[in-house]
Amino acid sequence: MELNKNVNYSLRFAEYTEFSMSGSSVRMYRATLRTNSAPPKLVVVEAECLSPDERTAFALLSSRVAAVLVPCPAQGELAIQCQAHSCSLNQAAVIATSQRGLPLLLEAGIALALRGSGYENEAAADMVFKPRSSGGLAAAIEYACRLVA
């Protein structure tokens, strides 16, 4: 297979090394093995505010597992949240609603994104939900509830 020099190829895995190849940037990620089917211990939602339906779903999620709302995540934010909640990156699930959530998705054990959150997020996600305007965030939070049930 010949690589297109005008396209930035990326694969979603926990740790990565970046190198250049023929003038294009290619990211290679080391795979995180998901041999255990343990539910996540932490769910991080990248969103500024929640609608009433999203708030209801988030309250249900919060009653089952540690859940955090992160409006503007910084680099390393997921590691900080995992340390605060005594879990590893593989035990965290992330729901990204915008392009700002990409660093979180790349580190998380379970990566969920909404349609329209950016091509990179959709490519990095394990599962992609409808756009937020169509109830996608509430659906993603409800899916996370089923993961921890």
C-alpha positions in Angstrom: 0.0 0.0 0.0 1.4 3.4 -1.0 1.0 6.3 1.5 -0.5 9.5 0.2 1.9 12.3 1.1 -0.9 14.8 1.4 -2.8 13.0 4.1 -1.9 12.8 7.8 -2.4 9.2 8.8 -3.0 8.4 12.5 -4.0 5.4 14.5 -5.5 5.5 18.0 -3.5 3.9 20.7 -2.3 5.0 24.2 1.4 5.8 23.7 2.8 7.2 20.5 6.0 8.2 18.7 5.9 10.7 15.9 8.3 10.6 12.9 8.4 12.0 9.4 8.2 9.9 6.3 8.6 11.4 2.8 7.7 14.9 4.0 4.4 13.8 5.6 3.8 13.5 9.3 2.8 10.0 10.4 2.0 9.0 13.9 2.5 5.4 15.0 0.8 4.4 18.3 1.6 1.4 20.5 -1.6 -0.6 21.0 -3.3 -0.9 24.4 -4.4 -4.5 24.9 -8.0 -4.7 26.0 -7.9 -8.3 27.2 -9.9 -7.5 30.4 -13.6 -6.7 30.1 -13.7 -4.7 33.3 -15.9 -1.7 33.2 -14.4 1.8 33.4 -13.8 3.3 36.8 -13.8 6.9 35.5 -15.8 8.6 32.7 -14.6 12.0 31.5 -17.0 14.1 29.4 -15.4 16.9 27.4 -18.2 19.5 27.5 -18.8 23.0 28.8 -22.4 22.7 29.8 -25.2 20.1 29.6 -28.8 20.3 28.4 -31.5 18.9 30.7 -31.5 15.5 29.0 -27.7 15.4 29.2 -27.8 16.4 32.8 -30.2 13.6 33.7 -28.0 11.0 31.9 -24.9 12.5 33.6 -26.5 12.3 37.0 -27.3 8.6 36.4 -23.7 8.0 35.3 -22.4 9.8 38.3 -24.4 7.6 40.6 -22.7 4.5 39.1 -19.1 5.6 38.6 -16.8 8.6 39.0 -17.8 11.0 36.3 -16.1 14.4 35.5 -17.1 17.2 33.3 -14.0 18.8 31.7 -14.8 21.9 29.6 -11.4 22.8 28.2 -8.9 19.9 28.7 -5.2 20.6 28.9 -2.5 18.2 27.8 -2.2 15.5 30.5 -5.7 16.2 31.9 -6.8 12.6 31.8 -3.7 11.4 33.7 -4.5 14.1 36.4 -8.1 12.9 36.6 -7.1 9.2 36.8 -4.6 10.0 39.6 -7.3 11.9 41.5 -9.7 8.9 41.1 -7.1 6.1 41.7 -7.4 4.5 38.3 -5.2 3.9 35.3 -5.7 5.4 31.8 -7.0 2.0 30.6 -9.8 2.2 33.2 -11.0 5.6 31.9 -13.6 6.3 29.3 -13.8 9.6 27.5 -16.6 11.3 25.6 -15.4 14.0 23.3 -17.8 16.6 21.9 -15.3 18.9 20.1 -11.8 18.9 18.7 -10.4 19.9 22.1 -11.1 16.4 23.3 -8.6 14.7 21.1 -5.8 14.5 23.7 -8.2 12.8 26.1 -9.3 10.3 23.4 -5.8 9.3 22.6 -5.0 8.3 26.2 -8.3 6.7 27.2 -9.0 3.0 27.5 -12.5 3.6 25.9 -12.9 6.5 23.5 -16.3 7.8 22.5 -16.9 10.8 20.2 -19.8 12.6 18.7 -20.3 13.1 14.9 -19.1 16.6 14.1 -16.5 16.7 16.8 -13.7 16.6 14.2 -12.3 14.1 11.8 -9.4 13.2 14.1 -11.8 12.5 17.0 -14.0 10.4 14.9 -11.0 8.4 13.6 -9.6 8.0 17.1 -12.9 6.9 18.7 -13.9 3.3 19.4 -17.5 4.4 18.9 -19.0 7.5 17.2 -22.5 8.8 18.2 -24.9 11.2 16.5 -24.2 14.9 16.6 -24.9 16.7 19.9 -27.8 18.6 18.3 -29.5 15.2 17.6 -29.1 13.9 21.2 -25.7 12.3 20.6 -24.1 13.4 23.9 -27.0 12.0 26.0 -26.8 8.8 24.0 -23.0 8.5 24.6 -23.5 9.1 28.3 -26.2 6.5 28.4 -23.9 4.1 26.6 -21.2 4.8 29.3 -23.9 3.9 31.9 -24.4 0.6 30.3 -20.6 -0.1 30.3 -20.4 0.4 34.0 -23.7 -1.4 34.9 
